[in-house]
């Protein structure tokens, strides 16, 4: 079989996912089981993998799925717990009265608070939380959804306490094979993984510093009475200041603390600095901008769901401090669990592990329920229930809503992650072929050559667009990006970082995120209108990140220090 045909067969599962989800508009729950079956057939018939190895890879994928669902459940449960306790309402009330300027409100409520929600919860929740808050503040529903979607860029790689990196990148790479190479070169996986995390944080920080400004410009241009770019640019000093206040602590947290913390810490520091600055009018323009009178809004701007202030606010009076306290507690407990060795050892002592699954060498699975962010999140939920004096019925409602969300995400992941593990583990076969991601990488490296880093973030964004998730894009494509870098003799860590950055940007056009955000404000059926606007910041993001990649590889000579370095 020719190398080209092999590469096309290796690409087929990813292409099929795109065709079924975009071309035929099938739901992911229908499309991904089909893609899994096709992947397994290619592995068995074209790659001549043993049936046992395919089953073992599937079981490994299911163990990884349980780990990621545990994190999703904890993150969504904390958010729903705060919704029912009145904590989210208390946080929202803390934003009222900061500034009448809608541009300032968008930067503080959508960008900074939205980035924090992304860091704590991930999985599309920032737009679903921020959009109703903005409608309650007087934003048109469509503007709230468009602005909410743009949150899902810079903070997403470290969303849900780092899941896209902790689970997506780790699960998407051949960790065992890479560790073997690293040890042979005198390195180790932890150092290599920290390098990827640092490069993701720095690349996002450079690109993301302008995102608050872009967010405001698009809002003002499409939803202002004058449809003016200039009215958006008028707030550039304040918007860039807000961007800096977020990205500086964000980058430092990524480099120094690891993937769980950047988005939460960046947003907390940003809010602590930017909110008082806005109250004092620091760097704000002399004119105050607002939407046109609501009576003149086009029908497409208005959602079918009227969100009253008291609906969002809830009934339980809680102070703003008490509203924020569970998230502060989450950040503190995460830092302790990752940095205090006795605590870390105690939490990691409980592990459900399966080495050499079904006797297949190198196919291992492990779940650490207490150490994974899901375990920490569950502890915070229980503490919050006591602190906020919640009734059993309120906690039960939060649990019920979170379980329902989990079932929707879980069914898709049950097929997606095992499919990815079959791709990665296909290098051990009876036909003596390289793994499918390596076959794809060889084809791409030969076709595109040294300019490929420019396109690497776009590939990640397309993965997120197709899969609807940064984490799933990283699971599907990290090994492919790693191998392309190897073929081109470039830093594998930096190429994987470009994948993660692009996959984060792709969330701005991920259809199910648009649907989730639209549903919260009664705007279903107008997803295309939203996507036509959010494609603009997505293009900015992937191109800027690609240029940074080219500079890193060919001007700065960035290496791994470990592989190809």
N, C-alpha and C positions, 0 to 999 in steps of 0.2 A: 504493500500500500504506500502511495506517495506521501511525502511530508505535508504537501498542501491539503490532500484529502484528510489526512489525520488531524491537521489543525482545524479544518472545517467541522469535522465530527466533534472535536473537543469544544469548539465554539457553539455547537448546536444547542446544548441545554440553555445557554444564556440567550441566544438568538430566539429560541422557542419561547422562553419566558417573555421576551419583549413583544413578539408577535401576538401571543395569546392575551397578554395584559393590555397592550396598546392597540394592536390591530383589530383583534376580535372583542376587545373590551370585556374579557372574562374577569370575574372576580378572582383575586389571588387564591382564595380557598378552593377554586375550581382548577385554576391554571397550574399551581405548584405541584399538586399530586401527579398531574400529567408529566410535568418536567422531571420530577423525581423518577418516574417509571422509565422515561426515555434515557435519562442519565444511566440508570442501572443497566439497561439493555446495551447501551454503547460500551459500558465497562465490561460487560460479560462477553459480548460478541466481537467488538472491534479491538478492545484492549486485552481481551482474554484474561481478565481478572477471575480469580476463583469465586464461586458462589459464596463460600465462607467469608472471604475478605469483603465482599459487597455487604453481606449481612452485618459483619463486625463493624464496618464503617458506618452503617445505618445506626447501630446501637450506640456507637461513639457519638454520633450526631444527636441522638435522642437524649443522651446524658448532658450534652452541651445545651440542648433545648431546655431541659429542666432547670439548669443553672440560670439561663437568661430569663426564663419565665418567673423564677423566684425573685429576681431583681425587679422585673416589670411590676409584679404584684405588690412588692413592698413600696415601690415609688408611687404607684397609682393609689394604693391604700392610704398612704400618708396624706396625699392631696385630697382624697375624698373625706378622710377623717377631719381635716381642717375645714373642708366645705361644710360639713354637718355640725362641727363644734362652733362655727362662727369665726374661725381663725382667718379664712380667706377674706371674709367681709371686713375684719379688723385691719388687715393689710391694705385692702382697697381704701378704707376710710382714711388711712394714713396718707394717701396720695392726694386727697381732695384739698383744694385750696393752695396748692403749691404755686400754680401759675394758670391764668386763663388762656394762655397761648396754646393752641392745639399742637403745635410743633414740639413745644416743651413737654406737654403731656405724653405725646407719642414716644419721645425719647426716654422718659422716666418710666411710664407705666408699661409700654410695650417692650422697649429695648432692654432696659436695666432689670426691671422686674421679670420680664419674659425670659431673659437670659438666666436669671436665678431659678425660675421654674423649670427651665430646660435642664440646668445642672442637677436639680433635685429629682426630677421626674422623667424627663425625656419623652420619647415615643409620641410626639405630636401634641403633648399637653400644653405647651406654652401658648399656642394660638387658640386652643380650646378654652384656656383660662383667661388669656388677655383679651380676646375678642369680645366676650360679653361684658367685661369690665369697661372696655372702651365704649361700647354701645351705651352702657349705663351712664357714662360720662358725657354722652351726647355726640359720639362719632356715628356717621352713617355705617350701616352693617357691612357693606361691601368694603369700605375703607378700613374698617376694623379687621376684616379677614385678610386683606392684602398686607396691611401692616403686620398683622400677627404671623403671616407666613414668612415675612422677611426676618423675623426673630430667628427662624430656624436655619441658621447659617453658622456664624462664628462659634456659638456655644455648643453646637450639636455634637462635635467629636467627643466632648467631655460631658454629654448629657447622661441623665440617669446614673449619676455618680460614676461616670467613666465607662459605661457599658460598651459603646462602639469601639473603644480601644481595648478595654480589659477582656471583653468577650469576642468582639468582632475581629480585631486584628490577631489576637492570640489564637482564636479558633480558626481563623482563615489562613494562617500560616502553618507550614509543616514544622511545628515547634521542636519535635524530637530530632528531625534531620538537621535543622538549623543549630540546635544546641550541640549536636555532635561536631559540626564544623567549628562552632565557636570555641568549644573546649579544646579542639585540636590546635586552634590558633592562640590559645592562652586566654580566651575570653569566657563570658558566661551569658546566659539568656537575660538575666535581670538587667545587666548593663546595656545590652542591645535594645531591650524593650524600653528602658528609660530614654535611650537616644531617640527612638521613634517618637515617644511621647513629647520630648523636648522640641523636636523638629516640627511636629504637628502644632504645638502651642505657639512657636515662633512664627511659622508661616501664617496661621490664622490671625495672630496678633497684628502682623503687618497689613494683611488684607482687610481685617475686620475693623481697623481703626476708623475707616470711612463709612462703615455700614450705617451708623445712626444718621449720618448726613444723607446717604442714598435713600434710606427709609423715608426721611422727611421730604426730600425732593420729589420722590414718586407720589407720596401722599398729596402734596400740595399741587403737583402738576395735573393729577387726574381727578382730584376731588375739591379743588379750589374754585372760587367764583371766576377768577381770571385765568385759570389753567396756566399758571406762570411758573417757569423754572426758577426765575429770579427770587420769588418769594420763599422758595425752599433754600436757595443759596444764602439768603439774608441771615439765616441762623447758623451758617457754617462754623463760626468761631465756637459757639456753645456746643454744637453737635460733635465737632472734632475733639473738644475738651472732654465731652462725655465718653467719646470713643477711647481716648487715652486713659481716662480714669478706670475704664473697664479692662482694656487689653494689657496694661502694665502689670497689675497684680495677677491677671489671668496667665500671662506668659511666665511670670516668676513662679506661680504655683505649679505650672506644668513642668518647669525645669527642676524645681526643688522638691516638690511633694508628690508628683505622679499624676495619673490620669483621673483620679476620683474628684479632684477639688477645683480645677481652674475656673469652670463656669460659675460655680457657687461663690467662690472667693472673689473673682473679678466683679461679679454683680453686687455682692455685699459691700465691697470697698467703693464701687462706683456709686451705689445708692447713698452711702454714708457721706460721700464728697459732693455729688452732683445735686442732691435734693436741697441741702442748705445753700449751695451756690445759686440755684434757681430761685429760691425764696428771696435772696438778696439781689436778684437781677444781674448776677455776674455774667458778662459776655452776651447778655440777651439783646436782641435788636430793639430799637425804640418803638417799632410798630408791633401790635399784637395781631396774630393771624387766627382766623376762625373759618369754619366751613360756611357756605352760604346758608341762608334761612332754610330750615328743614322743609318748609312748604314748597320750596323750589327744587327739592332733590328729585332726580329721575327715579322712576320706579325700580330700576335695577340696583340702585343704592340701598334700598330699604328691605329689611328682612321681614318675613311673615311673623316672626316671634317678637313681641314687644317685651323688652327687658326692663322691668321697673327696678328702681333703686332698692326697694325693700326685698325684692326677689333675690337680688345678688347679695344684699347685705346679711340676710339671715336674721335670726331672732335673738341669738344669744349675745349679750353685751360682753365683749372681750376687748381689752386694751390692745393697741397696736403692738406694744412690746410682747404681750402674751401671744399674739398672733404669729409673730416672727420667731418666738422662742424655740418651737420644735425644730425649725430649720437650722437655727444656730446650734442647737443640741446635736442635730444630725452631723453637722460639719465637725464639731468637737469630737464626737464619738468616732467618726471615720478617721480623723487624724490620729487619735489615740490608738485605734485598732491597727493602724498601719505603721506607727512609729515606736510604740512602747512594746518592747520585745516580749515581756511576760504576758501581756494582754494578747498580743498577736499569736503567741504560742498556744495559749488557752483556746482561742477561737478556732485556730487551724487544727487543733487536736481531733475535732470531730470531722471526719472526712469519709465520704462514700466513694471508694476507689475500685477500679477494675482494670488491672494491667493485662496487656496482651489479650484483648477480648477475643474469645473463641479460639485462643491459641495463635492469633495473628500478631506477629512481632511488630512492635512499634505503635499498635493501635490501643491507646489507653484512654480512660475516662476518669474524671474525679469531680466530686461536688463537695464543697465546704459550706454547708448551710449557714453556719454562724459567722464565718469570715466574709462571705460574699456580702455585697451591700444590702441584699435582701434581708439578711439576718439583722443587720444594724437598723435598717428602716423599720422592721417589725418591733424592735425594742423601743424606738422613738414613738411609734404609734401607740404602744401600751402606756408609755410615760405621758404622752399627750392626752390620752383619754382621762387619765387621773388629773393632770394639771388643769384641763379645761372642763372638768367635772361633767363629762359626757354621760348620758344615759345609755343603757344597753341597746335600746332601739336605734339610737343615732349611730353607734358603732356598728351595729348589725347592718344598717342601711349602707354605710360606707363599705363594709365587707362585701355585701351583695353586689353593689355597683362595680367594685374592683374585680370581683370574680367574673362578672359578665364581660368586662373589657379584656380580661386575661384569656377567656375562651376564644374570643375573636382573633387575638394575636397568636395564640398558641397553636391553633389548627394549621395556620400557614407555616409557622416555624417548624412544626413536626415533620414537614416534607422538605422545607428549604435547607435546613442545616444538615440533615443526612445526605442530601444531594451534594452539598459542598464537600462533605468529608469523603464521599466516593471519588469526587474529582481529585482531591488532594492525595488520597491513598492509592490512586491508580498507578503510581510509579512501580509498585510491586505487582508484576503480572507475568503470564507465561509466554507472552509474545516478545518480551525483552524490549518494550517501548518505554520512552520517558513518560512521566505523568501527563495528564491532560493539560494542566496549567502550563507546564514546561513546553508542550507542543504548541500551545497558543502563543506563548512568549517568543519562541523561536521564529514563528511565522511573522509576528508583529515586528520584532527586531529587524528581521531581514527586509520587511516591506517599508517600514517608516524610517529606521535608522536612528541616528543620534538626536534628531529633533523630537523624538517621542516624549520626553519630559513635558513639553508644552501641552501635550494632549492627555497626560496621565490624570490630572484632576477631572477632566471632562469624562473620562472613562468611569471614574468613581461616581460622578454626578449622574451619569446614565444608569449606573447600577442602582443608585438610590431612587431614581425616577421610576425604574422598572419594579424594584422590590418594595418601594415605599419606606425604606429604612436605611439609615447610615450603617447600622450594625450589620444588616443583611448584605449590603453592598460590600462592606469590608470582609465579611465571611466569604462571599462569592469571588472577590477579585484580588484580595491581598496577595495570595500566592502567585497569581498571574503577574501582578505588578512587580513582585519580588523577583520573579524569573526573568522578566523583561530587563530589569536592571542588571541582573547577572549576565544576560546575553550581551548587553551593551557595555559591560565592564564599569557600571556606575554604582554609586552607593545604594544598596538595597534598602537600607533604613529610610533614606530620604525619599525613595520612590514609593515605599509603602506609606510614608507620611503624606505625600501628594495625593495618594489614593484616599486616605482618610479625610483630608481637607476637601477634596472634590465631592466625596460622598456626603459630607455635611452640607455643602452648598446645594446639592441635589435635593435636599429636603424642602427647599423653597418651591420646587415644582412637583413634589411627590403627591400624586393624586389623592391617596387616601388621607393625607394630612389636610389637604384643601377641603375634602369632604367633611372631615371631623370638625374643622374650624367653622365651616359654613353651617353645619348642623346646629351648632351652639347658638347661632343668631338667626336661624330660620331662613337661610339663604341657599338651600340645596337647589341644584339645577343650574347654577351660574358659575360652575367651577372653571369653565373655559375663559370667562371674563377675568377671573382672578389669575389664572395661569399666564394669560397674555401680558399681564403686568409684572408678575414675579419672575418671568423669564429674563427680564432686563438685569436685575441684580445678580441672577445666577450666572449669566454670561460674564458680567464684570468679575465675579468671584473666581470662576474657573480659569479665565484668561490671566488674571493677575497672579494667581497661584502658579500657573504654568510658567509664567515669565520668571517668577521667583525660583522655580525649579531649575530652569535653564541657567540662571545666574549662579545658583548654588553649585551645580555640577561643573559648569564650564568656565566660570570666572573665579569663584571662591575655592573650587576644587574640593568640595565637601565629600568626605569619605565616611565609611562606617567606623573606622578605627579597629574594626574586627573582621568584617567580610569585604572583600574587594577593596580594602581600604589602603 
